C-alpha cells in the first residue's frame, strides 16, 4: 500500500492544530478539502485517526501512534528530496540562487555576468520566493545561496556579506493626505494601517512594520500579502501603506502610488547569504566572490561571512 506524503502532511497539521479550520488555514486549502483528505488517509490505513467533536479533533490510539512517527518520516523524505535535487543541479552545472523582490537591485545582473565569466560552463538559476519565506529557500536547502534583505529569520545560522545599504521609504496611495510631502516623519504614520508580510515570518514582519521605531505604539495591519503585485494592489486599493526600500520607486513604479522618503527608521541592507557547509564548495565560493567584487563601495566592509574570496 502506497500513501501520498501529502496526506501525511495534512494529517500532521490536523494532529498539531487539533482543529480542522486552523489546519486548513495553515495548509492554504479549504476545510472540506482537508476533511476529504483525512478521510482518504483513514480509508487507506483502514483505521480511525481522529475522534471528531464540536471542540475539535482528538487523536485516537492509532492516530497517536501515527503522529509519533510521521514527523521523522516527513523530515527524512524532505532531506532525501533536497539531496536528490541538489545532486541533479550539480550534475547539470546549475547554481541555484534564491532572491526576494528586486534581489540585489542593479548589482544582480553584474553579479551573474561576473559569475558566467568565472565559470562559463555553469548557469545561474534565479529563484524568486514569496515574502512568506524571507530566506528564499535557503533555510530549506532548496537553493545554494541567496540574495536577501537583512536581517532575515535564522540569519545567525548562515554566512552573510552586505552588498548594499539604502534608506527605507514609504509607499502611499497617490490620494493619501501625505502623498504631496517630500519627506515624512515615521511618527506621522504610526496610526496608519500597514500592508504586512505574513505573520509566520515573525521578526521579518516586525522589521518591515518598523516595530522597533514605534516606541511601543501598536501596529495596525490593514492587509497581509506575499507577492509584490498583491502588495502594490493592496496599497493602491487603500488597504494600507507600507515601508519599502528606496529602490522600490525604480523597480515597482505604478499609477496611483507614490514613494516618499521617511525619517525615523533605520536603512535596509541587501546581502549574499549561504550555509556554513558551503564554505568548502568552490562554486558557491566563486559566486560569493563575484558578489563581493560587484557590491556597492560603501558596503565593502560589511557582513559576517568567513568564506575566502
C-alpha positions, 0 to 999 in steps of 0.5 A: 500500500502506497500513501501520498506524503501529502496526506501525511502532511495534512494529517500532521497539521490536523494532529498539531492544530487539533482543529480542522479550520486552523489546519486548513488555514495553515495548509492554504486549502479549504476545510472540506478539502482537508476533511476529504483528505483525512478521510482518504488517509483513514480509508487507506490505513483502514483505521480511525485517526481522529475522534471528531467533536464540536471542540475539535479533533482528538487523536485516537490510539492509532492516530497517536501512534501515527503522529509519533512517527510521521514527523521523522518520516516527513523530515527524512523524505524532505532531506532525501528530496533536497539531496536528490535535487541538489545532486541533479543541479550539480550534475547539470552545472546549475547554481541555484540562487534564491532572491526576494523582490528586486534581489540585489537591485542593479548589482544582480545582473553584474553579479551573474555576468561576473559569475558566467565569466568565472565559470562559463560552463555553469548557469545561474538559476534565479529563484524568486520566493514569496515574502512568506519565506524571507530566506528564499529557500535557503533555510530549506536547502532548496537553493545554494545561496541567496540574495536577501534583505537583512536581517532575515529569520535564522540569519545567525545560522548562515554566512552573510556579506552586505552588498548594499545599504539604502534608506527605507521609504514609504509607499502611499496611495497617490490620494493619501493626505501625505502623498504631496510631502517630500519627506515624512516623519515615521511618527506621522504614520504610526496610526496608519494601517500597514500592508504586512508580510505574513505573520509566520515570518515573525521578526521579518514582519516586525522589521518591515512594520518598523516595530522597533521605531514605534516606541511601543505604539501598536501596529495596525495591519490593514492587509497581509500579502506575499507577492509584490503585485498583491502588495502594490494592489493592496496599497493602491486599493487603500488597504494600507501603506507600507515601508519599502526600500528606496529602490522600490520607486525604480523597480515597482513604479505604478499609477496611483502610488507614490514613494516618499522618503521617511525619517525615523527608521533605520536603512535596509541592507541587501546581502549574499547569504549561504550555509556554513557547509558551503564554505568548502564548495568552490562554486558557491565560493566563486559566486560569493566572490563575484558578489563581493567584487560587484557590491556597492563601495560603501558596503565593502566592509560589511557582513559576517561571512568567513568564506575566502574570496 
